[in-house]
């Protein structure tokens, strides 16, 4: 009898922990690599605005239409009432050669973005000043954005879980 009761309590505990984990990760913490692998600007791209830096890296102007943003929110499962808590983020920032294609965009929650407030500026400056290559900049950004941050401040709101 004690063994059966122990097993029942163990099953209940596992179920509660599983539900709690699902609740904590209600919004995407990282880009989905199959949907957002990253994409670079090219000189043939419609948003191409010229080359930057000594390395002559193609630069694309920011151009993400509302319809594309909506498609990204839907693809990532972000509810309509929560979209104000997100921004559409470029996995590879435009400043280091990223483009505006869906393969380079994902809905980033403001609490996730807050975990690395200076990343894009630092990488941009390092690339601009020749301290790193474009590939090193991309690798650094990709590494940081693909980290699931365990200590994100949850405000308790439905959209912040």
C-alpha positions in Angstrom: 0.0 0.0 0.0 2.8 2.4 0.9 4.6 1.6 -2.4 1.4 2.3 -4.4 0.9 5.6 -2.6 4.5 6.6 -3.2 4.2 5.8 -6.9 1.0 7.9 -7.1 2.7 10.9 -5.5 5.7 10.5 -7.8 3.5 10.5 -10.8 1.6 13.6 -9.6 4.9 15.4 -8.9 6.2 14.5 -12.4 3.0 15.8 -14.0 3.1 19.1 -12.0 6.8 19.6 -13.0 6.0 19.0 -16.6 3.1 21.4 -16.6 5.3 24.0 -14.9 8.0 23.7 -17.5 5.5 24.0 -20.3 4.1 27.1 -18.7 7.5 28.8 -18.2 8.4 28.4 -21.8 5.1 29.7 -23.4 7.0 32.1 -25.7 9.9 31.2 -27.9 13.2 31.6 -26.0 15.4 31.1 -29.0 14.9 31.2 -32.8 13.8 27.9 -34.3 16.8 26.9 -36.5 14.6 25.2 -39.1 12.5 28.3 -39.5 15.1 30.9 -38.8 18.6 29.7 -39.9 19.8 33.2 -40.8 20.3 34.8 -44.1 22.7 37.4 -45.6 22.2 40.4 -47.7 23.6 40.3 -51.2 24.2 42.9 -53.9 21.3 41.4 -55.9 18.9 41.7 -53.0 16.0 44.3 -53.4 16.9 46.0 -50.1 20.6 46.3 -50.9 21.9 49.7 -50.0 25.6 49.5 -50.6 28.7 47.9 -49.1 30.0 48.6 -45.6 33.3 48.4 -43.9 36.7 47.7 -45.3 35.6 44.1 -45.9 32.9 45.4 -48.4 30.0 43.6 -46.6 26.6 44.0 -48.4 24.1 46.1 -46.4 20.3 45.8 -46.6 18.0 48.6 -45.5 15.4 47.6 -42.9 12.2 46.6 -44.7 9.9 44.2 -42.9 6.2 44.6 -43.8 3.4 44.1 -41.4 2.1 41.0 -43.3 5.4 39.3 -42.9 5.5 40.1 -39.2 2.0 38.6 -38.9 3.1 35.4 -40.7 6.1 35.1 -38.4 3.9 35.5 -35.2 1.6 32.8 -36.5 4.4 30.4 -37.5 6.0 30.8 -34.0 2.6 30.4 -32.3 2.5 33.9 -30.6 -1.1 34.7 -29.7 -2.5 38.0 -31.1 -3.0 39.4 -27.6 0.7 38.9 -26.8 2.3 40.4 -29.9 2.9 43.7 -28.2 5.4 42.0 -25.9 7.5 41.0 -29.0 9.6 42.6 -31.7 10.5 41.0 -34.9 14.2 40.4 -34.6 16.9 39.9 -37.3 18.8 36.7 -36.3 21.8 38.1 -38.2 21.5 41.9 -37.6 21.4 44.2 -40.6 24.5 46.0 -39.3 26.6 42.9 -39.8 25.1 41.9 -43.2 21.8 40.2 -42.4 18.8 40.6 -44.7 15.0 41.0 -44.2 14.0 37.5 -45.4 11.8 35.2 -43.3 14.8 32.9 -42.8 16.5 35.7 -40.9 13.5 36.9 -38.7 11.9 35.6 -35.6 9.6 37.0 -32.9 11.8 37.9 -29.9 10.1 38.5 -26.5 11.2 41.7 -24.7 12.3 39.7 -21.7 14.6 37.6 -23.9 16.0 40.7 -25.6 16.7 42.3 -22.2 19.2 39.5 -21.4 21.7 40.9 -24.0 21.1 44.6 -24.4 24.5 45.5 -25.9 25.3 42.5 -28.0 24.4 43.9 -31.5 26.1 47.2 -30.8 29.3 45.5 -29.6 29.4 43.2 -32.5 28.7 46.0 -35.0 31.6 48.1 -33.5 34.0 45.2 -33.5 33.2 44.4 -37.2 33.3 48.1 -38.2 36.7 48.6 -36.5 38.2 45.4 -38.0 38.6 43.6 -34.7 36.5 40.6 -36.0 35.4 39.2 -39.4 31.8 39.0 -40.5 31.8 35.3 -39.8 33.1 35.8 -36.3 30.4 38.5 -35.8 27.7 36.1 -37.1 29.0 33.2 -34.9 29.0 35.4 -31.8 25.4 36.7 -32.4 24.2 33.2 -33.3 25.7 31.7 -30.2 24.2 34.3 -27.9 20.8 34.2 -29.5 20.6 30.4 -29.4 21.2 30.3 -25.6 18.1 29.5 -23.7 18.3 32.0 -20.8 17.3 30.2 -17.6 17.0 33.4 -15.5 14.5 35.5 -17.4 12.4 37.8 -15.2 8.8 36.6 -15.4 6.4 39.5 -14.6 3.6 37.0 -14.1 1.5 38.1 -17.0 0.0 35.7 -19.5 2.3 37.0 -22.3 5.4 36.9 -20.1 5.5 33.2 -19.3 
